[in-house]
Amino acid sequence: MSELDPSHIMQVGMGFFASKTLLSAVELELFTKLAMQPMTGKEIAAALQLNPRAIPDFPDALVALKFLQRDGDGPDAHYSNTPESTFFLDRNSPGYIGGILEMANARLYRFWADLTAALKTGMPQNETKQSGEPMCAKLYADPARLEQFMNAMSGISAGNFKEFARKFDFSGFKTLCDVGGATGQLSCMVAAANPHMRCASLDLPKVVPIATRKIQQAGLTDRVTALGGDFLADPLPKAEIITMGMILHDWNLEKKKLLIRKAYDALPPGGAFVVIEALIDDERRENAFGLMMSLNMLIEFGDAFDYSGADFVGWCREVGFRDFQIIPLTGPSSAAVAYK
């Protein structure tokens, strides 16, 4: 048995070491400060108000993890961002994806400590556990936390939405409604890449001011509109394309099927219903991120879950959708399309 190697077990089992090192660096805005100029360890400690004991272990760990570069050795060495850290982790970069990492640090990291309890009880392990209130009620009651959540979703979705706007054939369509559109990001990306498209971003009324501001910043108010409504309680706005980006996985099977039916009813013949998710592979063997995202839905909501492309096709066939397409996007994510 000497040829067996435990390194993969140890890497995953102790993976929270690396995770929290990165999350703390994002929380402390280390990458944003280093985007301005390289720093020595002592300068990093002063800029971030760190205890001297954190140096050099903290920045050197980030060097070893390939998030920082170091020029030289010893106390006079200078640390700087990698190209990826500059683009994705500097708050001032247009490619910033740190919002999802900020939320992971503030919320998910601690909730995942209770995964065992979730597996045993099937109950949420988030804010709901302490207050008894649904997660969304707590989230939407705090404007600052709501905007943090919206920015987090924008960070994790940006690459997928951009790829969808590029890969999907919009030539036969003119209107799109993004259900649960948050900041209006998907609508703005589709409109920017397809000048003939008019888009609406639908979310709860408290989200509309956030989306309106983002749409104005994008200079797309002539073709993108933020709408307030409850997509579970109300009929969906009519459009030729209905999209749901990381929405369907938030719900149990009954509500998933309700939303699919609502999308079908809102579409004309030939219309397209699109979900963008970390779709689990049909054999449930490969997409580890999609499977762990489904565990995250257990932690957040209890009965919510992620699903495969085959699951989506089966549910959509039940309500009358006739043709289907899976479009690979970035990393573990895909767009599943059902045509009416």
Protein Blocks (a to p, Z undefined) as FASTA:
>chain_A
ZZpcfklmmmmmmmmmmmmmmmmmmmnommmmmmmpccdfklmmmmnopafklpcklmmm
mmmnopaccededjkbccdddfklmmmmgmkbcklcklmmmmmmmmmmmmmmmmmmmmmn
opafbfklmnopafklmmmmpmklmmmmmmmmmmmmmmmmmmmmmmpccklpcbdcdehk
lnommmmmmmmmmmkbccdddddfklmmmmmmmmmmnopmmmpccddddfklpccdddfb
dcdehklmmpcfklmmmmmmmmmmmpcehiacddddddddfklpmlmmlmmmmmmmmmmn
opaccddfklmmmmmmmnopabdcddddehjbccddddZZ
